[in-house]
Amino acid sequence: AGVEYNDLFIVVFINSMAALAAMIFSAPTSMLVQPRNIFGGHMIAMIVSISLDYAVTVNPYIPIEVGKGLAPALTIFVMAKLGLIHPPACAAAVIYLDGYPEHKNLGWLFIAAPVLLDC
């Protein structure tokens, strides 16, 4: 009389959060791991990656590989312009674009959970 979880897929942790934890515990005074950079960097990364995902799925002439290449580049550019550099956020952008269908099915909700929840 066990519970089966065949169709249940809950995203509560993404891989880039391990890098975030390592940075916080190894260099807590670094500017890269201040709350402003953590939250701002992840918000920028998710907005860029979800927007790119929509752009490449709507346009048949842009392959998904182009979106995967542009995601970290555009994320770094926007983070640098806004002064919110946070390296694990770039990984979160790639994780979304290269992720499971369960990630992409969340769409904009992926920002709330798992990204901001993990931050």
Secondary structure as UniProt FT lines:
FT   HELIX           16..26
FT   TURN            28..29
FT   HELIX           31..33
FT   HELIX           35..58
FT   TURN            60..61
FT   HELIX           64..82
FT   HELIX           87..97
FT   HELIX           101..106
FT   TURN            107..108
FT   HELIX           109..110
FT   HELIX           111..116
FT   HELIX           117..118
//
